[in-house]
Amino acid sequence: MAAKANPANPRDIGLFLVEERMDGFRRGRLLKKLGFHTQDTAEIFFENVCLEPIHVIGDPAKGLNYMSAAWPRSG
């Protein structure tokens, strides 16, 4: 999950590991889509999920940097 880590700075986005068995996490309906039918796409809901420091991936202010490093770039 990606979420704002600092409300004062919208660019501070953190990455967090949320496991399906955690309280407050709920998976919704599967969404119909075009192509890649073997990859499911579903709604997910987070309601008062409590995370521990172990659930933070890397620096909580650099999640956007981590995600953008994996974006495809045209040559």
MDAnalysis code that builds the backbone (N, CA, C; Angstrom):
import MDAnalysis as mda
import numpy as np

u = mda.Universe.empty(225, n_residues=75, atom_resindex=np.repeat(np.arange(75), 3), trajectory=True)
u.add_TopologyAttr("name", ["N", "CA", "C"] * 75)
u.add_TopologyAttr("resid", np.arange(1, 76))
u.add_TopologyAttr("resname", ["MET", "ALA", "ALA", "LYS", "ALA", "ASN", "PRO", "ALA", "ASN", "PRO", "ARG", "ASP", "ILE", "GLY", "LEU", "PHE", "LEU", "VAL", "GLU", "GLU", "ARG", "MET", "ASP", "GLY", "PHE", "ARG", "ARG", "GLY", "ARG", "LEU", "LEU", "LYS", "LYS", "LEU", "GLY", "PHE", "HIS", "THR", "GLN", "ASP", "THR", "ALA", "GLU", "ILE", "PHE", "PHE", "GLU", "ASN", "VAL", "CYS", "LEU", "GLU", "PRO", "ILE", "HIS", "VAL", "ILE", "GLY", "ASP", "PRO", "ALA", "LYS", "GLY", "LEU", "ASN", "TYR", "MET", "SER", "ALA", "ALA", "TRP", "PRO", "ARG", "SER", "GLY"])
u.atoms.positions = np.array([
    [0.849, -1.153, 0.000],
    [0.000, 0.000, 0.000],
    [0.903, 1.226, 0.000],
    [0.491, 2.237, -0.707],
    [1.161, 3.533, -0.681],
    [0.215, 4.518, -0.004],
    [0.757, 5.344, 0.887],
    [-0.083, 6.300, 1.610],
    [0.752, 7.507, 2.007],
    [0.066, 8.630, 2.241],
    [0.751, 9.820, 2.716],
    [1.381, 9.529, 4.068],
    [2.644, 9.841, 4.189],
    [3.351, 9.620, 5.445],
    [3.426, 10.903, 6.267],
    [3.254, 12.048, 5.602],
    [3.351, 13.340, 6.268],
    [2.311, 14.272, 5.658],
    [1.214, 14.548, 6.376],
    [0.160, 15.405, 5.809],
    [0.651, 16.793, 5.405],
    [1.723, 17.298, 6.016],
    [2.244, 18.621, 5.690],
    [2.963, 18.651, 4.347],
    [3.427, 17.496, 3.876],
    [4.129, 17.424, 2.593],
    [3.528, 16.298, 1.760],
    [2.687, 16.634, 0.784],
    [2.023, 15.597, -0.006],
    [2.964, 14.698, -0.799],
    [4.214, 15.113, -0.985],
    [5.170, 14.266, -1.706],
    [5.761, 13.175, -0.814],
    [5.581, 13.277, 0.488],
    [6.063, 12.243, 1.409],
    [5.079, 11.082, 1.403],
    [5.325, 10.149, 0.504],
    [4.465, 8.974, 0.370],
    [5.284, 7.769, 0.822],
    [4.700, 7.000, 1.713],
    [5.376, 5.811, 2.205],
    [4.806, 4.551, 1.588],
    [5.599, 3.492, 1.594],
    [5.141, 2.177, 1.149],
    [5.038, 1.283, 2.379],
    [3.940, 0.551, 2.466],
    [3.670, -0.258, 3.637],
    [3.186, -1.635, 3.213],
    [3.610, -2.643, 3.946],
    [3.174, -4.011, 3.701],
    [1.919, -4.266, 4.525],
    [0.813, -4.553, 3.850],
    [-0.444, -4.886, 4.518],
    [-0.798, -6.306, 4.104],
    [-0.922, -7.175, 5.093],
    [-1.227, -8.573, 4.816],
    [-2.730, -8.813, 4.875],
    [-3.179, -9.753, 4.064],
    [-4.604, -10.033, 3.948],
    [-5.244, -10.429, 5.280],
    [-4.501, -11.024, 6.163],
    [-5.062, -11.497, 7.431],
    [-5.158, -10.396, 8.498],
    [-4.676, -9.195, 8.195],
    [-4.666, -8.117, 9.183],
    [-6.073, -7.562, 9.400],
    [-6.364, -7.228, 10.660],
    [-7.647, -6.601, 10.986],
    [-7.774, -5.283, 10.238],
    [-8.932, -5.055, 9.663],
    [-9.191, -3.816, 8.949],
    [-8.956, -3.894, 7.456],
    [-8.322, -4.958, 6.989],
    [-8.114, -5.137, 5.548],
    [-9.229, -6.018, 5.014],
    [-9.827, -5.576, 3.914],
    [-10.896, -6.368, 3.305],
    [-10.759, -6.282, 1.794],
    [-10.899, -7.439, 1.177],
    [-10.874, -7.505, -0.284],
    [-12.304, -7.475, -0.788],
    [-12.556, -6.636, -1.786],
    [-13.892, -6.501, -2.367],
    [-14.060, -7.382, -3.590],
    [-14.925, -6.942, -4.448],
    [-15.263, -7.726, -5.640],
    [-14.149, -7.677, -6.679],
    [-14.083, -8.742, -7.474],
    [-13.168, -8.753, -8.615],
    [-13.713, -7.808, -9.673],
    [-12.836, -7.089, -10.333],
    [-13.238, -6.133, -11.359],
    [-13.038, -6.740, -12.737],
    [-13.997, -6.520, -13.614],
    [-13.877, -6.979, -14.994],
    [-12.965, -6.012, -15.726],
    [-12.113, -6.551, -16.588],
    [-11.177, -5.709, -17.321],
    [-10.861, -6.315, -18.669],
    [-10.199, -5.552, -19.498],
    [-9.756, -6.029, -20.802],
    [-8.336, -6.556, -20.675],
    [-8.061, -7.701, -21.253],
    [-6.707, -8.249, -21.272],
    [-6.210, -8.721, -19.919],
    [-5.130, -9.469, -19.921],
    [-4.475, -9.995, -18.722],
    [-5.472, -10.609, -17.739],
    [-6.314, -11.504, -18.230],
    [-7.351, -12.107, -17.393],
    [-6.783, -13.016, -16.309],
    [-5.548, -13.458, -16.456],
    [-4.957, -14.320, -15.423],
    [-4.506, -13.520, -14.204],
    [-4.410, -12.202, -14.338],
    [-4.054, -11.344, -13.211],
    [-5.339, -10.737, -12.656],
    [-5.671, -11.096, -11.415],
    [-6.911, -10.560, -10.863],
    [-6.726, -9.102, -10.436],
    [-7.782, -8.353, -10.570],
    [-7.825, -6.967, -10.131],
    [-9.076, -6.834, -9.286],
    [-8.913, -6.398, -8.054],
    [-10.045, -6.334, -7.142],
    [-10.017, -5.045, -6.341],
    [-11.167, -4.702, -5.789],
    [-11.240, -3.596, -4.846],
    [-10.568, -4.036, -3.548],
    [-9.909, -3.106, -2.890],
    [-9.379, -3.398, -1.557],
    [-9.750, -2.242, -0.640],
    [-10.027, -2.576, 0.612],
    [-10.469, -1.591, 1.583],
    [-9.596, -1.664, 2.826],
    [-9.243, -0.500, 3.357],
    [-8.454, -0.391, 4.570],
    [-9.264, 0.424, 5.571],
    [-9.648, -0.196, 6.667],
    [-10.441, 0.492, 7.680],
    [-9.754, 0.334, 9.034],
    [-9.074, 1.379, 9.468],
    [-8.376, 1.383, 10.759],
    [-7.352, 0.256, 10.875],
    [-6.607, 0.039, 9.810],
    [-5.541, -0.967, 9.840],
    [-4.404, -0.417, 10.703],
    [-3.958, -1.193, 11.668],
    [-2.849, -0.789, 12.540],
    [-1.558, -1.413, 12.023],
    [-0.599, -0.559, 11.722],
    [0.679, -1.022, 11.201],
    [1.763, -0.832, 12.248],
    [2.700, -1.733, 12.252],
    [3.862, -1.674, 13.137],
    [5.057, -1.185, 12.303],
    [6.127, -0.741, 12.946],
    [7.310, -0.299, 12.182],
    [7.832, -1.348, 11.203],
    [7.630, -2.611, 11.502],
    [8.109, -3.676, 10.603],
    [7.363, -3.665, 9.261],
    [6.216, -3.018, 9.189],
    [5.422, -2.967, 7.959],
    [5.845, -1.826, 7.026],
    [6.756, -0.967, 7.476],
    [7.235, 0.147, 6.646],
    [8.317, -0.383, 5.711],
    [8.178, -0.072, 4.422],
    [9.157, -0.510, 3.422],
    [10.073, 0.678, 3.113],
    [11.326, 0.563, 3.510],
    [12.298, 1.623, 3.246],
    [12.014, 2.884, 4.038],
    [12.417, 4.013, 3.486],
    [12.210, 5.318, 4.102],
    [10.763, 5.736, 3.867],
    [9.989, 6.035, 4.919],
    [8.570, 6.354, 4.728],
    [8.317, 7.645, 3.953],
    [9.331, 8.434, 3.699],
    [9.156, 9.659, 2.918],
    [9.599, 9.485, 1.465],
    [10.062, 8.289, 1.089],
    [10.613, 8.102, -0.259],
    [9.863, 7.064, -1.091],
    [8.646, 6.743, -0.714],
    [7.876, 5.753, -1.461],
    [7.661, 6.130, -2.912],
    [7.413, 7.420, -3.173],
    [7.216, 7.876, -4.555],
    [8.500, 7.669, -5.359],
    [9.646, 7.913, -4.745],
    [10.928, 7.677, -5.429],
    [11.089, 6.199, -5.766],
    [10.752, 5.319, -4.806],
    [10.880, 3.877, -5.042],
    [9.978, 3.434, -6.189],
    [8.734, 3.938, -6.192],
    [7.799, 3.547, -7.263],
    [8.229, 4.097, -8.615],
    [8.648, 5.348, -8.651],
    [9.007, 5.955, -9.943],
    [10.257, 5.316, -10.537],
    [11.125, 4.748, -9.715],
    [12.324, 4.082, -10.231],
    [11.953, 2.860, -11.059],
    [10.767, 2.291, -10.836],
    [10.328, 1.101, -11.562],
    [9.441, 1.429, -12.756],
    [9.104, 2.697, -12.956],
    [8.252, 3.071, -14.080],
    [9.021, 2.916, -15.388],
    [8.340, 2.446, -16.430],
    [9.021, 2.338, -17.730],
    [9.363, 3.729, -18.286],
    [10.477, 3.813, -18.948],
    [10.904, 5.077, -19.548],
    [11.091, 4.869, -21.043],
    [10.670, 5.866, -21.799],
    [10.888, 5.773, -23.247],
    [12.285, 6.305, -23.560],
    [12.911, 5.696, -24.521],
    [14.294, 5.932, -24.788],
    [14.657, 7.099, -25.553],
])
